[in-house]
C-alpha cells in the first residue's frame, strides 16, 4: 500500500515538473530574474560564466530554471542546455537599443532550434523602469517574435522590472499555463 502511494506521489511530482531555460544577451537581467523568483527579493549578482540551476515551486508546478550566461563566447553553448526544455525565457534589456541586431540574431537562433519546436517562448522585456526603454510592442516588433516562432510554439512578450519583480509573476503564470508536457 505504501509503495503504491509513494509511486503515485512521485508520478504527480514528475508530471508537474517543467524545465525552463533562461537566455539573453549579457547584462539583460537573467540572473536577477532567477534569483528574484527563487528568493522573492532583489539580490546582487555577478556575470554568469556558465549555467546556474535553481528549482522553484510556482503555483502547482516545480520549475527547474537553467540560467545560461549571455557573453558572446557562451552563446554557442546555449543549445546544449535547451535539450528537454518545456519553455524558454528570453530576457531582453529593453533599454539597450545599441544591441538590437544581436538580440534579433540570438532570438531567431534560439526559437528555431529543433529541440524547442513545441516549447513555450516568453520574452521578458526587462528594465522597463529605465527612461527611454522599448515598450512591449516595440520589443515584439524588433525581435520579429510573431514571424520567428513556429505555429507549434506558443509565445508572449511580458514587460518586467526584475529588480522589483514587476511583471515576473504574470510572465511565469503565462509560461506555466502554456508549457506542454512532453509525450
C-alpha positions in Angstrom: 0.0 0.0 0.0 2.8 2.4 0.9 4.6 1.7 -2.3 1.6 2.5 -4.4 1.1 5.8 -2.7 4.8 6.6 -3.0 4.7 5.9 -6.7 1.6 8.0 -7.2 3.2 10.9 -5.4 6.4 10.6 -7.5 4.4 10.4 -10.7 2.5 13.5 -9.8 5.6 15.5 -8.9 7.3 14.3 -12.1 4.3 15.3 -14.2 4.3 18.8 -12.8 8.0 19.4 -13.2 9.0 21.6 -16.1 12.4 22.6 -17.4 12.9 26.2 -18.3 16.0 27.7 -20.0 16.7 31.4 -19.4 18.8 33.1 -22.1 19.5 36.5 -23.4 22.5 38.8 -24.0 24.9 39.6 -21.2 23.6 42.2 -18.6 19.9 41.7 -19.7 18.9 40.6 -16.2 18.7 36.8 -16.5 20.2 36.0 -13.1 18.2 38.8 -11.5 15.1 37.1 -12.8 16.3 33.7 -11.5 17.1 35.0 -8.0 14.0 37.1 -7.6 11.9 34.1 -8.4 13.9 31.9 -6.1 14.2 34.3 -3.1 11.4 36.7 -3.8 13.7 39.7 -3.4 16.4 41.5 -5.3 19.9 40.2 -4.8 23.3 41.4 -6.1 24.6 39.3 -9.0 27.8 38.9 -10.9 28.1 37.9 -14.6 27.2 34.3 -15.1 30.2 32.4 -16.7 28.4 29.1 -17.2 25.0 28.0 -16.2 23.1 28.3 -12.9 20.3 25.9 -12.0 17.6 26.5 -9.4 14.4 24.7 -8.7 11.4 26.7 -7.6 7.8 26.0 -6.7 5.4 28.2 -8.7 1.7 27.6 -8.1 1.3 23.9 -8.7 4.4 23.3 -10.8 8.0 22.8 -10.0 10.2 24.7 -12.4 13.8 23.8 -13.0 15.3 27.1 -14.1 18.5 27.0 -16.1 20.2 30.4 -16.4 22.8 30.4 -19.1 25.5 33.1 -19.3 25.0 35.6 -22.2 28.5 36.6 -23.1 29.5 36.2 -26.8 31.7 33.2 -26.1 29.0 31.3 -24.2 26.0 31.7 -26.6 27.0 28.8 -28.9 26.6 26.5 -25.9 23.1 27.5 -25.1 21.7 24.8 -27.4 23.3 22.1 -25.1 21.2 23.4 -22.1 18.0 23.6 -24.1 17.6 19.9 -24.6 14.5 18.8 -22.8 13.2 22.3 -22.1 9.5 22.8 -21.9 9.9 26.6 -22.0 12.4 29.3 -22.8 12.6 32.8 -21.2 14.4 35.2 -23.5 15.4 38.2 -21.4 15.8 41.5 -23.2 17.4 44.6 -21.8 14.7 46.9 -23.2 16.9 50.0 -22.6 19.7 48.7 -24.7 18.9 50.0 -28.2 22.5 49.6 -29.3 22.4 45.8 -29.4 19.1 45.2 -31.1 20.7 43.4 -34.0 22.4 41.0 -31.7 19.2 40.4 -29.8 17.4 39.7 -33.0 20.0 37.2 -34.2 20.2 35.3 -30.9 16.4 35.2 -30.5 16.0 33.7 -34.0 18.7 31.2 -33.3 17.0 30.2 -30.1 13.4 29.8 -31.3 14.5 28.0 -34.5 16.3 25.3 -32.6 14.6 22.0 -33.4 14.8 21.0 -29.7 12.3 23.8 -28.9 9.8 23.1 -31.6 7.0 22.7 -29.1 8.4 24.9 -26.3 6.6 28.0 -24.9 8.6 31.1 -25.6 8.4 34.0 -23.1 10.2 37.2 -24.0 10.8 39.3 -20.8 11.2 43.0 -21.8 13.2 43.8 -18.7 14.3 47.1 -17.3 11.1 48.9 -18.0 11.9 51.4 -15.3 14.8 52.9 -17.3 13.9 56.1 -19.2 13.9 55.6 -23.0 13.1 51.9 -22.7 11.4 50.0 -25.5 7.8 49.0 -24.8 6.3 45.6 -25.0 5.0 46.1 -28.6 8.3 47.6 -29.8 10.3 44.7 -28.4 8.0 42.2 -30.1 8.3 44.0 -33.4 12.1 44.5 -33.3 12.6 40.8 -32.4 10.1 39.7 -35.0 8.6 37.4 -32.5 5.4 36.6 -34.5 7.4 35.6 -37.6 10.3 33.9 -35.8 8.2 31.5 -33.8 6.6 28.5 -35.4 2.9 27.6 -35.3 3.6 25.0 -32.6 5.4 27.4 -30.3 3.2 29.5 -28.0 4.8 32.9 -27.3 4.2 36.1 -25.3 6.1 39.3 -24.6 5.9 40.5 -21.0 7.2 43.9 -19.7 9.1 43.5 -16.5 11.4 45.0 -13.9 13.4 42.1 -12.5 14.9 44.1 -9.6 11.4 44.7 -8.2 9.7 41.6 -9.5 7.2 43.7 -11.5 5.8 41.6 -14.3 7.6 38.4 -13.3 4.5 36.7 -11.7 2.4 37.5 -14.8 5.1 36.2 -17.1 5.7 33.0 -15.2 1.9 32.4 -14.8 1.6 32.6 -18.6 4.6 30.3 -19.1 3.2 27.7 -16.7 -0.2 27.8 -18.4 1.4 27.4 -21.9 4.1 24.8 -21.4 3.1 21.4 -22.8 4.3 18.2 -21.2 6.4 16.0 -23.4 4.7 13.0 -24.8 
